[in-house]
């Protein structure tokens, strides 16, 4: 499969895919990355912890990663959803939402963030402190 060969060339070895949800997408990293002395990829870790809840606080992303869309039925990567790409690359102001277990409604925090990492970190800290938070997300303000 050419896509995997291209990713392996870009990352320097065999790659591993980590599915994320909300949106359906993929983080791809070097399979051996956790065993190498690579720097923490803060942005990759924050994306993973917000969008792949089951990895929150458990897996830190290290080294380079590639963000791709989800895998289609033929095993090819789709494009990253446009709205997600805009949040990550074009948005200048952010707000955070939390979904609570009791009613599954999204609630918006009033604070507006000017920094992507700050918004992601803030919403993750909120989720960590509140056992009733089911999911969190960062959206354009």
KAJOPE-V471423 format. One record per residue. RES is the residue in three letters. SS is DSSP state (2 for helix, 1 for strand, 0 for the rest). PHI is phi as a letter, one per 20 degrees, with the letter a starting at -180 (none if undefined). OMEGA is omega in degrees with one decimal (999 if undefined). Layout:
res=RES ss=SS phi=PHI omega=OMEGA
res=RES ss=SS phi=PHI omega=OMEGA
This chain:
res=UNK ss=0 phi=none omega=-173.5
res=UNK ss=2 phi=f omega=-178.4
res=UNK ss=2 phi=g omega=179.4
res=UNK ss=2 phi=f omega=178.0
res=UNK ss=2 phi=f omega=178.0
res=UNK ss=2 phi=f omega=178.5
res=UNK ss=2 phi=f omega=178.6
res=UNK ss=2 phi=f omega=175.5
res=UNK ss=2 phi=f omega=-177.6
res=UNK ss=2 phi=f omega=-176.0
res=UNK ss=2 phi=e omega=173.7
res=UNK ss=0 phi=n omega=178.1
res=UNK ss=0 phi=r omega=179.2
res=UNK ss=0 phi=f omega=-176.4
res=UNK ss=1 phi=d omega=178.5
res=UNK ss=1 phi=c omega=-177.9
res=UNK ss=1 phi=d omega=173.8
res=UNK ss=1 phi=d omega=178.7
res=UNK ss=1 phi=f omega=172.2
res=UNK ss=1 phi=c omega=-179.3
res=UNK ss=0 phi=c omega=-177.6
res=UNK ss=0 phi=l omega=13.8
res=UNK ss=0 phi=e omega=173.5
res=UNK ss=0 phi=f omega=-179.1
res=UNK ss=1 phi=b omega=-177.1
res=UNK ss=1 phi=b omega=167.6
res=UNK ss=1 phi=d omega=-176.6
res=UNK ss=1 phi=c omega=178.8
res=UNK ss=1 phi=c omega=176.4
res=UNK ss=1 phi=f omega=-176.7
res=UNK ss=0 phi=g omega=-177.9
res=UNK ss=0 phi=e omega=-175.2
res=UNK ss=2 phi=g omega=-178.7
res=UNK ss=2 phi=f omega=-176.3
res=UNK ss=2 phi=e omega=179.8
res=UNK ss=0 phi=d omega=-179.9
res=UNK ss=0 phi=e omega=-177.9
res=UNK ss=0 phi=d omega=178.6
res=UNK ss=0 phi=f omega=175.7
res=UNK ss=1 phi=f omega=175.4
res=UNK ss=0 phi=e omega=-174.5
res=UNK ss=2 phi=g omega=-178.2
res=UNK ss=2 phi=f omega=177.6
res=UNK ss=2 phi=f omega=179.2
res=UNK ss=2 phi=f omega=179.7
res=UNK ss=2 phi=f omega=177.3
res=UNK ss=2 phi=g omega=-177.9
res=UNK ss=2 phi=f omega=-176.8
res=UNK ss=2 phi=f omega=177.9
res=UNK ss=2 phi=e omega=-171.2
res=UNK ss=2 phi=d omega=173.3
res=UNK ss=0 phi=c omega=-170.4
res=UNK ss=2 phi=g omega=-176.6
res=UNK ss=2 phi=f omega=177.9
res=UNK ss=2 phi=e omega=-174.3
res=UNK ss=0 phi=g omega=178.0
res=UNK ss=0 phi=m omega=-176.2
res=UNK ss=0 phi=d omega=-174.9
res=UNK ss=0 phi=c omega=175.7
res=UNK ss=0 phi=d omega=178.3
res=UNK ss=0 phi=e omega=178.3
res=UNK ss=1 phi=c omega=178.5
res=UNK ss=0 phi=m omega=-179.2
res=UNK ss=0 phi=f omega=174.4
res=UNK ss=1 phi=c omega=174.7
res=UNK ss=1 phi=d omega=174.8
res=UNK ss=1 phi=e omega=179.4
res=UNK ss=1 phi=c omega=174.9
res=UNK ss=1 phi=f omega=178.4
res=UNK ss=0 phi=f omega=175.3
res=UNK ss=1 phi=e omega=176.2
res=UNK ss=0 phi=e omega=-176.5
res=UNK ss=0 phi=f omega=179.2
res=UNK ss=0 phi=e omega=179.0
res=UNK ss=0 phi=n omega=177.6
res=UNK ss=0 phi=e omega=178.6
res=UNK ss=1 phi=f omega=172.1
res=UNK ss=0 phi=e omega=176.1
res=UNK ss=0 phi=f omega=172.4
res=UNK ss=0 phi=f omega=178.4
res=UNK ss=0 phi=g omega=-174.0
res=UNK ss=2 phi=g omega=-178.2
res=UNK ss=2 phi=f omega=-179.8
res=UNK ss=2 phi=f omega=176.9
res=UNK ss=2 phi=g omega=179.1
res=UNK ss=2 phi=f omega=178.5
res=UNK ss=2 phi=f omega=-175.1
res=UNK ss=2 phi=f omega=-170.4
res=UNK ss=2 phi=d omega=-172.4
res=UNK ss=0 phi=c omega=-174.4
res=UNK ss=0 phi=f omega=-179.7
res=UNK ss=0 phi=d omega=-178.6
res=UNK ss=0 phi=c omega=-171.7
res=UNK ss=1 phi=c omega=170.8
res=UNK ss=1 phi=c omega=-178.8
res=UNK ss=1 phi=d omega=177.8
res=UNK ss=1 phi=c omega=173.7
res=UNK ss=1 phi=c omega=177.2
res=UNK ss=1 phi=d omega=-176.7
res=UNK ss=1 phi=e omega=-177.2
res=UNK ss=0 phi=f omega=-173.0
res=UNK ss=0 phi=g omega=-177.5
res=UNK ss=0 phi=c omega=178.3
res=UNK ss=0 phi=m omega=176.2
res=UNK ss=0 phi=e omega=176.3
res=UNK ss=1 phi=e omega=176.5
res=UNK ss=1 phi=d omega=-176.8
res=UNK ss=1 phi=e omega=173.2
res=UNK ss=0 phi=e omega=-174.3
res=UNK ss=0 phi=f omega=-176.7
res=UNK ss=0 phi=f omega=174.9
res=UNK ss=0 phi=d omega=-179.3
res=UNK ss=1 phi=d omega=176.1
res=UNK ss=0 phi=e omega=-174.9
res=UNK ss=0 phi=c omega=-178.0
res=UNK ss=2 phi=g omega=-178.2
res=UNK ss=2 phi=f omega=-179.8
res=UNK ss=2 phi=f omega=178.5
res=UNK ss=2 phi=f omega=179.4
res=UNK ss=2 phi=f omega=-180.0
res=UNK ss=2 phi=f omega=-178.8
res=UNK ss=2 phi=f omega=-177.8
res=UNK ss=2 phi=f omega=176.0
res=UNK ss=2 phi=f omega=176.8
res=UNK ss=2 phi=f omega=177.1
res=UNK ss=2 phi=f omega=179.9
res=UNK ss=2 phi=f omega=-179.7
res=UNK ss=2 phi=f omega=-178.2
res=UNK ss=2 phi=e omega=-174.7
res=UNK ss=0 phi=c omega=-177.0
res=UNK ss=0 phi=f omega=-178.1
res=UNK ss=0 phi=e omega=177.2
res=UNK ss=1 phi=e omega=179.9
res=UNK ss=1 phi=e omega=-179.5
res=UNK ss=1 phi=c omega=175.0
res=UNK ss=1 phi=c omega=176.5
res=UNK ss=1 phi=b omega=176.3
res=UNK ss=1 phi=d omega=-176.2
res=UNK ss=1 phi=c omega=174.8
res=UNK ss=1 phi=f omega=178.7
res=UNK ss=0 phi=e omega=999
